[in-house]
């Protein structure tokens, strides 16, 4: 049987945000006092706690995991924006110095594009006004790496934890506004 490949399906920033908000609202509704069906589950998870304390504790745990999974999804989308940008520059045969350097960097990677230190140096060289943002982004990519690889090692990040809305989403909006992406990102 022939291997089937998924097509290009980049997620949009607003889609990811809406998904996160829908899931958060669903969790809050599920753990509300109106849902009597979860009482047995709460007793099973927290047999020595009062129902309201157990409900609050479990809701907090679930929302924290939602924050992490939404952050991973958005950081993967941000990574895709950069990869699509390089591919779009190459497809359009752009010849400005910045595009050529990115295209040559991609060609050197052959099959897989990894956002390595050389990639970020190219961006910083040609966009010195973005150095601080690139530093924040690189740190959030360390967080993404930690999330994507099962959190079995200490995260190599400036912050211990990132908020989906205040950190990851806010930076994504700035990236889309301030980074000189070529068409299609």
PLY file of the C-alpha trace (Angstrom):
ply
format ascii 1.0
element vertex 185
property float x
property float y
property float z
element edge 184
property int vertex1
property int vertex2
end_header
0.00 0.00 0.00
1.35 3.41 -0.97
2.16 5.83 1.78
-0.23 8.79 1.84
0.95 12.23 2.82
-1.04 14.93 4.50
-1.36 18.14 2.55
-0.21 21.56 3.69
-2.59 22.65 6.43
-1.03 25.48 8.43
-3.09 26.57 11.39
-4.12 30.19 11.61
-3.45 32.16 14.77
-7.14 32.87 15.39
-8.07 29.19 14.92
-5.60 28.16 17.60
-6.83 30.88 19.95
-10.47 29.93 19.39
-9.67 26.26 20.01
-7.93 27.16 23.26
-10.85 29.32 24.43
-13.44 26.69 23.47
-11.55 24.01 25.40
-11.14 26.25 28.45
-14.85 27.09 28.47
-15.67 23.39 28.08
-13.45 22.45 31.01
-15.03 25.10 33.22
-18.50 23.90 32.28
-17.51 20.26 32.83
-16.13 21.02 36.28
-18.97 23.35 37.29
-21.26 22.51 40.15
-24.00 21.86 37.59
-22.28 18.67 36.44
-23.21 16.08 39.03
-21.78 13.21 36.98
-18.18 13.91 37.96
-18.67 13.40 41.69
-17.54 9.77 41.52
-14.47 10.73 39.50
-13.55 13.41 42.04
-13.87 10.92 44.90
-11.67 8.46 42.97
-8.97 11.08 42.26
-9.09 12.89 45.61
-10.72 10.61 48.20
-9.72 12.71 51.21
-10.70 16.13 49.87
-13.93 18.04 49.97
-15.79 17.94 46.67
-15.38 21.67 45.97
-11.64 21.56 46.70
-11.22 18.50 44.49
-13.23 20.13 41.70
-11.09 23.28 41.84
-7.84 21.33 42.05
-8.66 19.10 39.09
-9.89 22.04 37.00
-6.61 23.85 37.67
-4.62 20.77 36.64
-6.61 20.37 33.41
-6.34 24.07 32.50
-2.58 24.00 33.07
-2.28 21.06 30.66
-4.52 22.90 28.18
-2.16 25.91 28.43
0.76 23.64 27.61
-0.90 21.81 24.72
-2.18 25.07 23.21
1.28 26.58 23.59
2.83 23.59 21.83
0.31 23.85 18.99
0.92 27.58 18.54
4.71 27.30 18.76
4.60 24.55 16.11
2.54 26.90 13.92
5.07 29.71 14.45
7.85 27.34 13.42
5.84 26.51 10.29
5.50 30.25 9.48
9.27 30.57 9.34
9.66 27.42 7.27
6.92 28.49 4.84
8.57 31.90 4.55
11.85 30.36 3.41
10.08 28.03 0.96
8.01 30.92 -0.43
11.14 33.04 -0.93
12.77 30.17 -2.79
9.68 29.48 -4.94
9.50 33.17 -5.89
13.22 33.23 -6.80
13.85 36.26 -4.61
17.34 37.66 -5.01
17.67 40.17 -2.18
20.54 39.43 0.23
18.26 38.34 3.09
16.24 35.92 0.92
19.33 34.47 -0.74
20.95 33.80 2.62
17.79 32.07 3.90
17.46 30.04 0.69
21.13 28.95 0.81
20.67 28.00 4.47
17.62 25.88 3.50
19.47 24.19 0.62
22.25 23.23 3.02
19.66 21.50 5.21
18.61 19.30 2.25
15.37 17.68 3.45
14.48 18.99 6.90
14.57 22.58 7.94
15.51 23.06 11.58
15.51 26.49 13.16
19.12 26.27 14.29
21.38 29.08 15.56
22.54 29.89 12.01
18.95 30.52 10.98
18.44 33.03 13.79
21.78 34.72 13.02
20.60 35.35 9.46
17.42 36.94 10.78
19.32 39.08 13.31
21.91 40.22 10.74
19.29 41.41 8.29
16.77 42.63 10.88
18.69 44.10 13.85
15.48 45.74 15.09
14.14 42.23 15.84
17.01 40.99 18.02
15.03 41.23 21.29
11.98 39.52 19.78
14.16 36.77 18.31
15.64 36.21 21.77
12.16 35.83 23.28
11.12 33.55 20.45
14.20 31.34 20.80
13.46 30.97 24.51
9.87 30.01 23.78
11.15 27.45 21.27
13.19 25.91 24.09
9.89 25.62 25.97
8.31 24.05 22.86
11.19 21.55 22.70
10.63 20.65 26.34
6.88 20.16 25.74
7.34 18.23 22.49
9.81 15.77 24.00
7.74 14.69 26.96
9.14 17.02 29.65
11.55 14.34 30.83
14.39 16.86 31.30
14.62 20.35 32.83
13.45 23.06 30.45
16.26 25.30 29.21
14.18 28.49 29.38
14.27 31.92 31.02
10.84 31.37 32.56
9.69 28.26 34.37
6.27 28.32 32.71
4.70 30.31 29.90
1.14 31.51 29.68
-0.54 30.67 26.39
-2.37 33.99 26.21
0.09 36.42 27.84
3.34 34.99 26.47
2.97 32.69 23.49
-0.09 34.22 21.79
1.06 37.78 22.47
4.44 37.08 20.87
2.78 35.37 17.89
0.76 38.52 17.23
3.93 40.63 17.33
5.71 38.20 14.99
2.94 38.39 12.41
2.89 42.18 12.69
6.64 42.95 12.80
8.55 40.19 11.00
9.14 40.79 7.27
7.69 37.51 6.05
7.30 37.02 2.33
3.78 36.33 1.01
1.63 33.51 2.26
2.52 33.38 5.94
0 1
1 2
2 3
3 4
4 5
5 6
6 7
7 8
8 9
9 10
10 11
11 12
12 13
13 14
14 15
15 16
16 17
17 18
18 19
19 20
20 21
21 22
22 23
23 24
24 25
25 26
26 27
27 28
28 29
29 30
30 31
31 32
32 33
33 34
34 35
35 36
36 37
37 38
38 39
39 40
40 41
41 42
42 43
43 44
44 45
45 46
46 47
47 48
48 49
49 50
50 51
51 52
52 53
53 54
54 55
55 56
56 57
57 58
58 59
59 60
60 61
61 62
62 63
63 64
64 65
65 66
66 67
67 68
68 69
69 70
70 71
71 72
72 73
73 74
74 75
75 76
76 77
77 78
78 79
79 80
80 81
81 82
82 83
83 84
84 85
85 86
86 87
87 88
88 89
89 90
90 91
91 92
92 93
93 94
94 95
95 96
96 97
97 98
98 99
99 100
100 101
101 102
102 103
103 104
104 105
105 106
106 107
107 108
108 109
109 110
110 111
111 112
112 113
113 114
114 115
115 116
116 117
117 118
118 119
119 120
120 121
121 122
122 123
123 124
124 125
125 126
126 127
127 128
128 129
129 130
130 131
131 132
132 133
133 134
134 135
135 136
136 137
137 138
138 139
139 140
140 141
141 142
142 143
143 144
144 145
145 146
146 147
147 148
148 149
149 150
150 151
151 152
152 153
153 154
154 155
155 156
156 157
157 158
158 159
159 160
160 161
161 162
162 163
163 164
164 165
165 166
166 167
167 168
168 169
169 170
170 171
171 172
172 173
173 174
174 175
175 176
176 177
177 178
178 179
179 180
180 181
181 182
182 183
183 184
